[in-house]
Amino acid sequence: MDLDEDAIREHLATITQEHRDLDGAIEAVHQAGTFDLLQVQRMKKRKLLLKDEIEKLHNMLVPDIIA
C-alpha cells in the first residue's frame, strides 16, 4: 500500500468514524429490545475488521522505534 501520510490519515479518520457509528448502531439495536442476532453479529464482525484496519494504519503512521 503506497499511500502518502495525508491519505492514510484521511482514511484512518473515515474508518474510525465508521467504527464509532457501528458501536452506536449496535447499542441502539440492543436498546430496542427486539433485534436480529445475525444482524448484530455482522455489525460486530465489521467493527472488528475496522479495528484491525485502524491499528494497521496507525502503525503505518507511527513506526516502531527499537531503543
Buried (B, 14 or more C-beta within 10 A) or exposed (E): EEEEEEEBBEBBEEBBEBBEEBBEBBEEBEEEEEEEEEEBEEBEEBBEEBBEBBEEBEEBEEEEEEE
